[in-house]
Amino acid sequence: MNAPQQTPSEAAPPESGRPDHTLPTLLNLLLALADLLALNLAFVAAYLLRYTLQVGGEIPGEFDVSYPDYVPIQAAMTAIMVVSYLLKGLYRLPRGVSWIDELSAVLSATSIGVMVLFAMVSMTRYPASSRALFIYFWLLSVLAVGLSRLLMRLLRATLRRRGVGVKRVVVVGGNNALGRRVMHGIATERSAASRVIGFVDLEPCADFGRFRFLGIVRELPRLVGELSLDEIVIALPAASHDQMLRIMDLCRRKGVGFKVVPDLYQMRLNRVDVDSINGIPLIAVSESQIRGWNLVLKRVLDVAVSIVVLTLLSPALGLIALIIKLDSPGPVLFRQVRIGRDGKSFALYKFRSMRQDAEKQLDELLCLNEATGPLFKIRDDPRMTRVGRFLRRTSLDEFPQFINVFRGEMSLVGPRPPLPQEVEHYEEWHMRRLEAPPGLTCLWQVSGRSEIPFDEMVMLDIYYIENWSLGLDLGILLRTIPAVLSGGGAF
């Protein structure tokens, strides 16, 4: 006799609890309290600057206002700022947003709040209404809130380094282009809020770089329990609709969070504009972010920095040139054809770090290649000179490329320019890295440099192209300094 079927109300409860949202809630509450403390301290400091230290001019006795008279304004300020910060989305910022972009949002929300507060005080003709105090408060509050949010970022980073608040994630479909992209996106996210444990797929396959193959899809029920997963990201092709539904049902029963990635990889979904007509959703695909005024802004930064570097470091560059000349015969500069934006070739300049006949010996060394994909890298290349080995390790051989930057052939930040023979072996999706100006440094160089597999390099380049911002460029430049000084992964 068949067993009686359970009704929905009789169904077994989830085998484990839902993902714990306690820590994120507490951290958001702590962030809000830190903002309020920073704003009120900034207000008190602004009062002290204007009325105690009298910065901005001496205040006649009849215009002197005691602090208690400003308390109602301070209370109104607190309420207005809370509303302004909430409306600006400062407590639901996108994952991975940089501190510079967050500070920009803080500046915008604070400016709006200060203008509303000043307008309200002016219209009510409240006696305590020093314009200088409002200006001081505006400047100090942006600095104070920005600093408090930086400290909160350090706290979150410290907790995540210890594994606190980090989601354990498995990607379903990690052996296809979409799944690989998702894994790299999670692994390289600035916030480091999630960690990819590995991936499963419809059929058995090999590991992909640092990402382990854990098993096939039907083994998920076992893996969920064994690996204590917090979230499953489904990155299967649209044709696997039935599999998706089964996995989603499994997640609901096990109490595991899940997300579904639309099978629109070819459409570059991470930059889309969504519109609707009578309730029908329409998706418009945005192009690379490095275009229009963004490209102009990037170019201005490139020219300014390259002029400063070439001017200030010219004595040091001259000394390096002299040492190279004394160390081994041959030219000081090495000129090599590289592929730039949109597949255009240009001559890249570097300080020569190898013997003069190094190019002729390349075929003999191909069997020693340590890189993946179309790249050619040897950790202990026998063609390098004594000085050249030091230049490579410290990246000083790259400095003449500031000439390429000044000429517009390269940028400070961007995908590294490939050789023509490397491009000949590119897969179709690899070509996307040629959509941006090549750079002196890039995202993968500050994430492991030459030790990262080629496919991961390309995915990081594509991420950079599709998510470009001035803050991202500045962040990469700042991270380049310790990466170069450590010499890790450089060969």
Secondary structure by P-SEA (a helix, b strand, c coil): ccccccccccccccccccccaaaaaaaaaaaaaaaaaaaaaaaaaaaaaccccccccccccccccccccaaaaaaaaaaaaaaaaaaaccccccccccaaaaaaaaaaaaaaaaaaaaaaaaaaccccccaaaaaaaaaaaaaaaaaaaaaaaaaaaaaaaacccccbbbbcccccaaaaaaaaaaaaccccccccccccccccccccccccccccccaaaaaaaaacccbbbbbccccaaaaaaaaaaaaaaaccccccccccccccccbbbbbbcccbbbbbbbcccccaaaaaaaaaaaaaaaaaaaaaaaaaaaaaaaaaaaacccccbbbbbbbcccbbbbbbbcccccccccccccccccccccccccbbbbcccccccaaaaaaaaaccccccaaaaaaaccccccccccccaaaaaaccccccccccccccccccccccccccccaaaaaaaaaaaaacccaaaaaaaaaaaaaaaaaccccc
